[in-house]
């Protein structure tokens, strides 16, 4: 059996969910659904730590730990001085981690994903995000703006007709959607 999931690949933190009756969130090894978008590499470019483990070990591996790489996606530049890593490669590794913990937690393969990006992302940044997801073995069903995803999630449970302004105040972005 398989599921489709939504991933908010955030600048600071990431969240994964899927919808059954309600939204169900993936949790990391510590039981947290808010997963740091932080990763540590060894000197050869292999992953040492993901998420919370990378944050907790950053003091021991300060030069190998990467934060906020999403800010550079689509710029085709090396984001680490010792290891030739692009933001797309880092995003691929973070998405692989999110995929793995979700499949283990729910005991199901991931059939497809909807991934969110900042509203200001241009076509190249959206393409590189999709490429990272595909390299992580994920089938991208759709890429949508982050505040649009928040508005859709809110509207899914709305009980009445109302005008709502949705703010997405993230670690690297600030977007607004009117619903």
N, C-alpha and C positions, 0 to 999 in steps of 0.2 A: 504494500500500500504506500501511497505517496501523498504529499501535501504541497500546497503553494504557500509561500511565506512573503511577508513584507519586511524589508530591511531598511532602516534608517542608518546609513553609513555616515556617522557624524564626524565632525572635525575633532571633537573632544571625546564623545562617547557614541556607541552604537546600540541599537535596539532591534530585536528580531521578534516578529509576532506572526501568528496565523489565526484565522478566524474559524471557530467552530460555531457554537452558539454565541459566545463572547470572544473577545480577543484574548489569546493565550500567548504569554511572552516566554521566550527562551531565557534560560538562566545559565550563568557561567558556573564554574566549579564551586564558587563561593555562595551560590544561591541568589546572586544579584541579576536583575534583568537589564540594568544599565551597565554596559560593558565598555570599559575604556578602549578607545581607538588608538592604542599604544602597542608597539611591538619592539622587541629587542632581537638583534641579529648577532651572530658570532662574526669573526673576522673574514670568514669565507662567504658570508651572505646567507647562511642557514639560520632559520628561526630558533632563537633561544627561549623566548617567553612571549606570551600573548596577553593582552588585556591587563587585568588586575595584577597578574604575576609580573608582567613587564614593569608596571608602576612600582610594585614593591621591590623589584630588583634594580631599579634605575640607578640607585646610589652606587651599586657595584658595577654597573655597566653603563655609565653615563654617555659614552661616545658611541655606543651601539644601540641606544634606545631612541626610537623615533616617535614623535608626537606631531599632531596637526598636519600630517602629510597631505590630507585632502586639499589643503590650500594650494598645493602645487600640481594637482592633477590636471593633465592636459597641457602642461608647459614643457614637456619633453626635456626636463633637466634632471641632473643627478642631485638627489636631496641628501646624500650622505657623503661626507668627505673621504672616508676610508673604503667604503663598499659602493660599487656602482649600482645604486638602487634608484628607480624612478618612483614617483608617487603612485603610478599605476601598479607597479610590482608590490608596493606596500599595501595598497588597497586589495589586491588579489590575495595576499597572505592574510589580511584581516578577514576578508570575506570567506576564505577557506576555513578559518577558525570558527567563524559564526555558523557556517554550514555544518561543520563537524559537531559542534555542541548541540545544535538543533536536532540533527539526525539522531544523536545518542539519546537526548532527552525524550524525544517523542517516539523513537523506535521506528521512524518512517523515513523514506528517501524524500528528498525535496524535488518536486516535479518542476517547479518554476518559481520565479521571484518577481516581485514588484519592488523596485529600488527607488529611494528618494534622493533627490539632489537639490541643492539650493536653487531658488528661482532664477538667480542671475547666471547660472552655469550656461556657457555657450555650447554650440553643437560639438566642438572638439572635446570639451570637458565631459559632456554627456556620453560621447562615443568612448572615451577612455574609461569612464566608469563602467559602461557596458562591457568593454573589453576585459577589464579586471574581473568582473563577475563571471564572464565566460571562461576565462583562464582558471578560475576557481571551481569550474565544473558546474556552474549554475546557468539555467535557462532563463534569460531575462524576458519576461512577459511584457513589461512596461517600465518606463522611467517616468516618474512624476515629480513635480515640485514638492518640496518638504511641507510648506504651509498648506498646499492642496491636500496632501495626505492627511494632515491633522484635521482639516475641515471635513474631509470625507469620513474619517473615523468618528468625529463628533456628530456629524449629520446622520450617521448610521443608527445612532441611539436616540436621536431627537424625538421628543414626544409631541412637539407642536411646531407650528410654522413661526419662525423667528429669524431676525436678522442678527448674525453673529460675526464679530471681527476676531479672527484667529491670528494670534501673534506666535511666531516661531522664533524665540530668542535662543539661539544655539551658541555653541562655543566659538563658532567662527562666522555665523551669519545672523541676520535679523530680517525676517520676511513677514509679510502680512497677507492674509486672504480674507475676503469678505464672503460670507456664506449666508 
